[in-house]
Amino acid sequence: QVQLVESGGGLVQAGGSLRLSCAASRSILSMYSIGWYRQVPGKEREWVAGISGGSTVYADSVKGRFTFSGDNAKNTVYLQMNSLRPEDTAVYYCHALSASYFKYWGQGTQVTVSS
């Protein structure tokens, strides 16, 4: 089992920044992939950014604005979000896929960007 705990969401004006954190209960190096998804009501959860198979991958909609990073010593990954737009408003979920392909989700953190 892996527990993922997100933090850092909130309300920000368009053009502002937030940093999300996701603390894992075990080494993030043991994960095949770890990263962030987001979901708005009525839509499917979509991939935002993270590491999969050793490569950092970003959704086209966030490239150049969001930065994914990790701290192996703290078993924590981050999502630095700059130049936020109202369309970035969503619940952001931390996701991990173990080496044996079990999926884990955090509880989600709300990000709201006002125009």
Accessible surface in RSA format (square Angstrom, percent):
REM  Atomic radii and reference values for relative SASA: ProtOr
REM  Chains: A
REM  Algorithm: Lee & Richards
REM  Probe-radius: 1.40
REM  Slices: 20
REM RES _ NUM      All-atoms   Total-Side   Main-Chain    Non-polar    All polar
REM                ABS   REL    ABS   REL    ABS   REL    ABS   REL    ABS   REL
RES GLN A   1   163.50  91.4 119.84  87.6  43.67 104.0  49.66 105.7 113.84  86.3
RES VAL A   2     7.55   5.0   0.15   0.1   7.40  17.8   0.15   0.1   7.40  20.1
RES GLN A   3   100.67  56.3  96.70  70.7   3.96   9.4  53.82 114.6  46.85  35.5
RES LEU A   4     9.28   5.2   0.18   0.1   9.09  22.9   0.18   0.1   9.09  24.5
RES VAL A   5    87.91  57.8  85.25  77.2   2.66   6.4  85.25  74.1   2.66   7.2
RES GLU A   6     7.06   4.1   0.00   0.0   7.06  16.8   0.00   0.0   7.06   5.8
RES SER A   7    61.72  52.2  56.50  75.4   5.22  12.0  42.33  90.1  19.38  27.2
RES GLY A   8    37.06  45.7   0.00   N/A  37.06  45.7  24.10  66.1  12.96  29.0
RES GLY A   9    29.51  36.4   0.00   N/A  29.51  36.4   2.79   7.7  26.72  59.8
RES GLY A  10    29.23  36.0   0.00   N/A  29.23  36.0  29.07  79.8   0.16   0.4
RES LEU A  11   132.87  74.0 100.51  71.9  32.36  81.3 100.51  70.6  32.36  87.1
RES VAL A  12    25.42  16.7  19.29  17.5   6.13  14.8  25.42  22.1   0.00   0.0
RES GLN A  13   137.46  76.9 135.42  99.0   2.04   4.9  37.05  78.9 100.40  76.1
RES ALA A  14    49.79  45.8  26.41  40.8  23.38  53.2  26.67  37.6  23.12  61.2
RES GLY A  15    56.41  69.6   0.00   N/A  56.41  69.6  30.43  83.5  25.99  58.2
RES GLY A  16    22.06  27.2   0.00   N/A  22.06  27.2  21.21  58.2   0.84   1.9
RES SER A  17    57.92  48.9  38.37  51.2  19.56  45.1  22.02  46.9  35.90  50.3
RES LEU A  18    35.09  19.5  29.79  21.3   5.30  13.3  35.09  24.6   0.00   0.0
RES ARG A  19   130.14  54.6 114.76  58.5  15.38  36.6  26.31  36.0 103.82  62.9
RES LEU A  20     0.00   0.0   0.00   0.0   0.00   0.0   0.00   0.0   0.00   0.0
RES SER A  21    24.18  20.4  24.18  32.3   0.00   0.0  11.41  24.3  12.77  17.9
RES CYS A  22     0.00   0.0   0.00   0.0   0.00   0.0   0.00   0.0   0.00   0.0
RES ALA A  23    45.90  42.2  43.79  67.6   2.11   4.8  43.79  61.7   2.11   5.6
RES ALA A  24    12.02  11.0   0.37   0.6  11.65  26.5   1.21   1.7  10.81  28.6
RES SER A  25    65.54  55.4  25.24  33.7  40.30  92.8  35.14  74.8  30.40  42.6
RES ARG A  26    93.06  39.1  88.10  44.9   4.96  11.8  47.00  64.2  46.06  27.9
RES SER A  27    45.29  38.3  41.61  55.5   3.68   8.5  33.49  71.3  11.80  16.5
RES ILE A  28    14.54   8.3   8.30   6.2   6.23  15.0   8.30   6.0   6.23  16.9
RES LEU A  29   130.09  72.5 101.05  72.3  29.04  73.0 104.61  73.5  25.49  68.6
RES SER A  30    49.94  42.2  31.73  42.3  18.21  42.0  43.39  92.4   6.55   9.2
RES MET A  31    18.19   9.4   1.12   0.7  17.06  40.6   1.61   1.4  16.58  22.0
RES TYR A  32    98.27  45.9  86.34  49.1  11.94  31.1  55.84  42.0  42.43  52.3
RES SER A  33     8.72   7.4   7.73  10.3   0.99   2.3   3.42   7.3   5.30   7.4
RES ILE A  34     8.76   5.0   8.51   6.3   0.25   0.6   8.75   6.3   0.01   0.0
RES GLY A  35     0.04   0.1   0.00   N/A   0.04   0.1   0.00   0.0   0.04   0.1
RES TRP A  36     0.00   0.0   0.00   0.0   0.00   0.0   0.00   0.0   0.00   0.0
RES TYR A  37    49.58  23.1  49.58  28.2   0.00   0.0  16.23  12.2  33.35  41.1
RES ARG A  38    16.02   6.7  15.97   8.1   0.05   0.1   2.64   3.6  13.38   8.1
RES GLN A  39    54.92  30.7  51.09  37.3   3.82   9.1  11.00  23.4  43.91  33.3
RES VAL A  40    43.39  28.6  41.72  37.8   1.67   4.0  42.25  36.7   1.14   3.1
RES PRO A  41   134.01  97.7 104.50  95.3  29.51 107.3 116.14  95.9  17.87 111.1
RES GLY A  42    89.96 110.9   0.00   N/A  89.96 110.9  44.22 121.3  45.74 102.4
RES LYS A  43   143.98  70.2 131.31  80.6  12.67  30.2  82.82  74.5  61.16  65.2
RES GLU A  44   156.34  89.8 140.13 106.0  16.21  38.6  58.45 113.1  97.89  79.9
RES ARG A  45    82.32  34.6  60.78  31.0  21.54  51.3  18.29  25.0  64.03  38.8
RES GLU A  46    81.04  46.5  77.07  58.3   3.97   9.5  30.74  59.5  50.30  41.1
RES TRP A  47    61.30  24.6  52.82  25.6   8.48  19.9  52.22  27.8   9.09  14.7
RES VAL A  48     0.63   0.4   0.62   0.6   0.01   0.0   0.63   0.6   0.00   0.0
RES ALA A  49     0.00   0.0   0.00   0.0   0.00   0.0   0.00   0.0   0.00   0.0
RES GLY A  50     0.00   0.0   0.00   N/A   0.00   0.0   0.00   0.0   0.00   0.0
RES ILE A  51    64.84  36.9  64.84  48.3   0.00   0.0  64.84  46.7   0.00   0.0
RES SER A  52    44.60  37.7  36.93  49.3   7.66  17.7  14.40  30.7  30.19  42.3
RES GLY A  53    48.44  59.7   0.00   N/A  48.44  59.7  19.44  53.4  28.99  64.9
RES GLY A  54    71.37  88.0   0.00   N/A  71.37  88.0  33.88  93.0  37.49  84.0
RES SER A  55    64.70  54.7  59.95  80.0   4.75  10.9  29.02  61.8  35.68  50.0
RES THR A  56    68.20  48.5  40.01  40.6  28.19  67.2  19.55  26.3  48.65  73.5
RES VAL A  57    65.64  43.2  62.14  56.3   3.50   8.4  65.64  57.0   0.00   0.0
RES TYR A  58    54.01  25.2  43.92  25.0  10.08  26.2  35.32  26.5  18.69  23.0
RES ALA A  59    23.87  21.9  15.73  24.3   8.14  18.5  23.87  33.6   0.00   0.0
RES ASP A  60   119.21  83.5  96.79  96.3  22.42  53.0  36.76  86.5  82.45  82.2
RES SER A  61    58.21  49.2  41.34  55.2  16.87  38.9  49.95 106.4   8.26  11.6
RES VAL A  62     0.21   0.1   0.21   0.2   0.00   0.0   0.21   0.2   0.00   0.0
RES LYS A  63   121.45  59.2 101.78  62.4  19.67  46.8  58.34  52.5  63.11  67.2
RES GLY A  64    87.83 108.3   0.00   N/A  87.83 108.3  43.88 120.4  43.95  98.4
RES ARG A  65    21.57   9.1  17.01   8.7   4.56  10.9  17.64  24.1   3.93   2.4
RES PHE A  66     6.38   3.2   0.00   0.0   6.38  16.6   0.00   0.0   6.38  18.3
RES THR A  67    70.65  50.2  70.05  71.0   0.60   1.4  43.55  58.5  27.10  41.0
RES PHE A  68    14.84   7.4   2.71   1.7  12.13  31.6   2.71   1.6  12.13  34.7
RES SER A  69    52.91  44.7  46.28  61.8   6.63  15.3  38.17  81.3  14.73  20.6
RES GLY A  70    46.42  57.2   0.00   N/A  46.42  57.2   7.78  21.4  38.64  86.5
RES ASP A  71    43.62  30.6  39.24  39.1   4.38  10.4  12.52  29.5  31.10  31.0
RES ASN A  72    80.03  55.2  65.61  63.4  14.42  34.7  17.49  42.1  62.55  60.5
RES ALA A  73   100.42  92.3  56.72  87.5  43.70  99.4  69.29  97.6  31.13  82.5
RES LYS A  74   137.61  67.1 118.30  72.6  19.31  46.0  73.04  65.7  64.57  68.8
RES ASN A  75    39.27  27.1  39.27  37.9   0.00   0.0   1.50   3.6  37.77  36.5
RES THR A  76    13.52   9.6  13.52  13.7   0.00   0.0   6.95   9.3   6.57   9.9
RES VAL A  77     1.51   1.0   1.51   1.4   0.00   0.0   1.51   1.3   0.00   0.0
RES TYR A  78    27.33  12.8  27.33  15.5   0.00   0.0  15.44  11.6  11.89  14.7
RES LEU A  79     0.00   0.0   0.00   0.0   0.00   0.0   0.00   0.0   0.00   0.0
RES GLN A  80    57.06  31.9  56.90  41.6   0.16   0.4  28.14  59.9  28.92  21.9
RES MET A  81     0.00   0.0   0.00   0.0   0.00   0.0   0.00   0.0   0.00   0.0
RES ASN A  82    58.08  40.1  58.08  56.1   0.00   0.0  15.83  38.1  42.25  40.8
RES SER A  83    60.05  50.7  55.13  73.6   4.92  11.3  19.16  40.8  40.89  57.3
RES LEU A  84     2.34   1.3   0.00   0.0   2.34   5.9   0.00   0.0   2.34   6.3
RES ARG A  85   104.81  44.0 104.42  53.2   0.39   0.9  21.32  29.1  83.49  50.6
RES PRO A  86    56.38  41.1  49.21  44.9   7.18  26.1  49.56  40.9   6.83  42.4
RES GLU A  87   120.28  69.1  94.22  71.3  26.06  62.0  63.38 122.6  56.90  46.5
RES ASP A  88     0.64   0.4   0.64   0.6   0.00   0.0   0.00   0.0   0.64   0.6
RES THR A  89    40.04  28.5  37.48  38.0   2.57   6.1  35.73  48.0   4.32   6.5
RES ALA A  90     3.51   3.2   0.60   0.9   2.92   6.6   3.51   4.9   0.00   0.0
RES VAL A  91    40.48  26.6  40.31  36.5   0.17   0.4  40.31  35.0   0.17   0.5
RES TYR A  92     0.00   0.0   0.00   0.0   0.00   0.0   0.00   0.0   0.00   0.0
RES TYR A  93    35.94  16.8  35.94  20.4   0.00   0.0   8.60   6.5  27.34  33.7
RES CYS A  94     0.00   0.0   0.00   0.0   0.00   0.0   0.00   0.0   0.00   0.0
RES HIS A  95    12.33   6.7  12.33   8.6   0.00   0.0   9.17   9.5   3.16   3.7
RES ALA A  96     0.07   0.1   0.07   0.1   0.00   0.0   0.07   0.1   0.00   0.0
RES LEU A  97    27.70  15.4  27.70  19.8   0.00   0.0  27.70  19.5   0.00   0.0
RES SER A  98     2.32   2.0   2.32   3.1   0.00   0.0   2.32   4.9   0.00   0.0
RES ALA A  99    74.73  68.7  56.59  87.3  18.13  41.3  58.44  82.3  16.29  43.2
RES SER A 100    76.57  64.7  52.66  70.3  23.91  55.1  46.52  99.1  30.05  42.1
RES TYR A 101   143.71  67.1 125.72  71.5  17.99  46.8  89.69  67.4  54.02  66.6
RES PHE A 102   128.80  64.4 127.23  78.8   1.57   4.1 128.80  78.1   0.00   0.0
RES LYS A 103   145.56  71.0 120.07  73.7  25.49  60.7  62.49  56.2  83.08  88.5
RES TYR A 104    31.14  14.5  27.81  15.8   3.33   8.7  19.01  14.3  12.13  15.0
RES TRP A 105    99.76  40.0  72.13  34.9  27.63  64.9  57.05  30.4  42.71  69.3
RES GLY A 106     8.74  10.8   0.00   N/A   8.74  10.8   1.66   4.6   7.08  15.9
RES GLN A 107   115.39  64.5  81.56  59.6  33.83  80.6  70.56 150.2  44.83  34.0
RES GLY A 108    13.41  16.5   0.00   N/A  13.41  16.5   0.60   1.7  12.81  28.7
RES THR A 109    18.67  13.3  13.30  13.5   5.38  12.8   7.50  10.1  11.17  16.9
RES GLN A 110    86.22  48.2  77.23  56.4   8.99  21.4  48.97 104.2  37.24  28.2
RES VAL A 111     0.00   0.0   0.00   0.0   0.00   0.0   0.00   0.0   0.00   0.0
RES THR A 112    47.01  33.4  47.01  47.7   0.00   0.0  35.99  48.3  11.02  16.7
RES VAL A 113     6.79   4.5   0.00   0.0   6.79  16.4   0.00   0.0   6.79  18.4
RES SER A 114    43.37  36.7  36.73  49.0   6.64  15.3  35.99  76.6   7.39  10.3
RES SER A 115   129.77 109.7  67.91  90.6  61.86 142.5  55.02 117.2  74.76 104.7
END  Absolute sums over single chains surface
CHAIN  1 A     6049.0       4559.3       1489.7       3331.5       2717.5
END  Absolute sums over all chains
TOTAL          6049.0       4559.3       1489.7       3331.5       2717.5
